[in-house]
Amino acid sequence: MNHTDDSKETTVPHVVKEELLASGRWVKLEKTTYLDPAGTTRIWETVKRTTRQNNTNADGVGIIALLKRTLHKDCVVMVKQFRPPMGCFTLEFPAGLIDEGESAETAALRELKEETGYKGEVVGVTPVTCLDPGLSNCTTQIVTVNINGDAMENINPTQQLGDGEFVEVILLPLDEFQSKIDELLKKDKITVDAKVYIFAMGMVQAFFKPRELPVLKQ
C-alpha cells in the first residue's frame, strides 16, 4: 500500500529567469533557470526562434494537404528536401513560418503554393502545439487543406521557391501512406518527420483496424 507524505510541500514549477547565451539570425540559445515541483532550482538549455510574430503564439504551420482527383486515389502531398541539421534528405509535410499579419490559414495556403504549386481550401486548423518541448519552445499549427486536383489551376502546378530552396514534391496514396513511406525509407537515404509517421500510423488504424485497440504485452 502506497502512502503519501503530506509533510512535503510541493512547488508549482515555473521559470525564474532566462539568460541569452548565443544568438543567430533565426535561432537563439538561452540558459533557463527554473524551479521544479520539489522546489529545487535547476538549469535548462533552451533553443528559441527569433522570428515569431507578435500576432500569433505559433512559429509556423504544417500542412496536411489531400489531393483529390477523379479516377485517382486520394493522395497526401509531401515534400522532400535536404536538411543540414540532419545531414540528409527528409520527408515532411509542406510547412513554413507565419509571416507578420498572417493567420495560420493564410500562411498554410501561401506555403503550400510556394512549395508545391497547389492551391487548396482550408478545412481544419489545430490549436497551437509544441514540436520538441525538451529542446525548444517552437510551436506549430497543423492546417488541413483539400486540393481539387481536377481544377485547371492544379493540373500542372508550378512551385514558387525562393533562393536556396530546393523542394521535391512527392504524392503518396492516403490508403497506403505508411507502407509507401516505409518503401522510401528502405530505398533512399532519407529520414521522415515524426509528425508524418505518426499521421501514417493513425491512417493505418483508421483504415484497417478501426475497432481494434493496441494489445499491451504482459
C-alpha positions in Angstrom: 0.0 0.0 0.0 1.4 3.4 -1.0 1.3 6.2 1.5 1.6 9.9 0.6 3.9 12.1 2.7 1.8 15.2 3.2 4.6 16.8 5.1 6.5 17.5 1.9 5.5 20.8 0.3 5.2 20.9 -3.5 6.1 23.9 -5.6 4.3 24.9 -8.8 7.2 24.6 -11.3 8.0 27.8 -13.1 10.7 29.7 -15.0 12.7 32.1 -12.8 14.9 33.7 -15.4 16.2 33.3 -19.0 19.7 34.4 -20.0 20.9 34.7 -23.6 23.9 32.5 -24.4 24.1 32.9 -28.2 22.0 34.4 -30.9 21.9 34.0 -34.7 19.6 35.2 -37.5 17.0 32.5 -37.0 17.5 31.0 -33.5 19.0 31.8 -30.1 20.2 29.7 -27.2 19.2 30.6 -23.7 20.1 29.3 -20.2 16.7 28.8 -18.4 16.6 28.8 -14.6 13.5 27.2 -13.2 12.1 25.7 -10.0 11.0 22.0 -10.2 8.0 20.6 -8.2 10.2 19.9 -5.2 11.3 23.5 -5.1 14.8 22.8 -6.4 16.4 25.4 -8.6 17.6 23.8 -11.9 19.1 24.9 -15.2 18.0 24.0 -18.7 19.4 24.9 -22.1 16.6 26.2 -24.4 16.5 26.9 -28.1 14.1 29.6 -29.4 13.3 31.0 -32.8 13.9 34.7 -33.2 11.2 35.0 -35.9 7.9 34.6 -34.0 5.4 37.3 -34.9 3.5 39.4 -32.3 0.1 38.4 -33.7 0.5 34.7 -33.1 1.7 32.1 -30.5 2.7 29.8 -33.3 6.1 29.9 -35.0 4.8 28.3 -38.2 2.4 25.9 -39.8 2.5 22.3 -41.1 0.1 21.4 -43.9 -1.7 18.1 -44.4 -2.8 18.6 -48.0 -5.1 16.0 -49.6 -5.1 15.9 -53.4 -8.5 14.7 -54.7 -8.8 13.7 -58.4 -11.4 11.9 -60.4 -10.3 8.2 -61.1 -7.3 8.5 -58.8 -6.7 7.6 -55.2 -6.7 10.5 -52.7 -3.0 11.4 -52.1 -1.1 13.3 -49.4 1.1 16.0 -50.8 4.6 15.6 -49.3 7.9 17.4 -49.8 11.4 16.0 -49.8 14.3 18.3 -49.1 17.9 18.3 -47.8 18.0 19.4 -44.1 21.5 20.4 -43.0 20.9 19.6 -39.3 20.1 16.0 -40.2 22.8 15.8 -42.9 20.3 14.1 -45.3 17.0 14.4 -47.1 13.8 14.4 -45.1 10.2 13.6 -46.0 7.9 16.2 -44.5 4.5 17.8 -44.7 4.8 21.2 -46.5 5.5 23.8 -43.8 6.8 27.2 -43.1 6.9 30.2 -40.8 4.0 32.5 -40.2 4.7 36.0 -41.6 3.7 39.3 -39.9 0.0 39.8 -40.0 -0.8 36.3 -41.3 -3.3 33.8 -39.8 -2.4 30.1 -39.7 -4.8 29.6 -42.6 -3.3 32.3 -44.8 0.3 31.1 -44.1 -0.6 27.5 -44.9 -2.1 28.4 -48.3 0.8 30.6 -49.1 3.4 28.0 -48.1 1.5 25.2 -50.0 1.5 27.3 -53.2 5.2 28.2 -52.8 6.5 24.7 -52.0 4.2 22.6 -54.2 2.4 24.8 -56.6 -1.0 23.6 -55.5 -3.9 25.8 -54.5 -6.4 24.4 -52.0 -9.1 25.1 -49.4 -8.6 25.1 -45.6 -10.8 22.6 -43.9 -9.3 22.4 -40.4 -6.8 24.0 -38.1 -5.4 22.6 -34.9 -4.7 24.6 -31.7 -1.1 25.8 -31.2 1.0 22.7 -30.4 4.7 22.2 -29.4 7.2 20.5 -31.5 10.2 19.4 -29.3 9.4 20.7 -25.8 12.6 19.1 -24.3 14.7 21.3 -26.5 12.8 24.3 -27.7 9.7 26.4 -27.3 9.0 26.1 -31.0 5.3 25.8 -31.8 3.1 25.0 -34.8 -0.4 24.8 -36.0 -1.3 21.9 -38.4 -3.6 23.0 -41.1 -5.6 20.5 -43.2 -6.2 21.5 -46.8 -8.2 19.9 -49.6 -7.0 20.3 -53.1 -9.3 19.9 -56.1 -6.9 18.1 -58.5 -9.4 18.4 -61.4 -9.3 22.2 -61.3 -7.2 23.8 -64.1 -5.0 25.6 -61.6 -3.9 22.3 -60.1 -3.4 20.2 -63.3 0.2 21.3 -63.8 1.2 23.1 -60.5 4.2 25.3 -60.6 6.3 25.8 -57.5 7.3 29.3 -56.4 10.5 28.5 -54.5 12.8 31.2 -53.0 16.5 31.5 -53.4 18.2 28.5 -51.8 15.0 26.4 -51.7 15.1 23.0 -53.4 11.9 21.0 -52.7 10.8 17.8 -54.5 7.0 17.2 -54.4 6.0 13.6 -53.7 2.4 12.3 -53.8 1.6 9.3 -51.6 -1.8 7.5 -51.6 -3.7 8.0 -48.4 -4.7 4.4 -48.0 -1.1 3.2 -48.4 0.6 6.0 -46.7 2.7 4.2 -44.1 3.7 1.4 -46.5 4.8 3.9 -49.2 6.8 5.8 -46.6 8.5 2.5 -45.4 9.4 1.8 -49.1 11.0 5.2 -49.5 13.0 4.8 -46.2 14.3 1.4 -47.4 15.1 2.7 -50.9 16.6 6.1 -50.3 18.9 7.6 -47.7 16.2 9.8 -46.1 14.6 10.2 -42.8 11.0 11.1 -42.0 9.4 13.8 -39.8 7.9 12.3 -36.7 4.6 14.2 -37.3 4.3 12.5 -40.7 5.0 9.0 -39.4 2.5 9.4 -36.5 -0.1 10.5 -39.0 0.7 7.5 -41.1 0.2 5.2 -38.2 -3.1 6.8 -37.5 -4.2 6.2 -41.1 -3.4 2.5 -40.7 -5.5 2.4 -37.6 -8.4 4.2 -39.2 -8.4 2.2 -42.5 -7.6 -1.3 -41.4 -8.1 -1.6 -37.6 -10.9 1.0 -36.7 -12.3 -1.2 -33.9 -9.1 -2.6 -32.6 -7.1 -1.3 -29.7 -3.4 -2.0 -29.3 -2.7 -5.0 -27.2 -0.1 -4.4 -24.4 2.4 -7.1 -23.8 2.1 -8.6 -20.3 
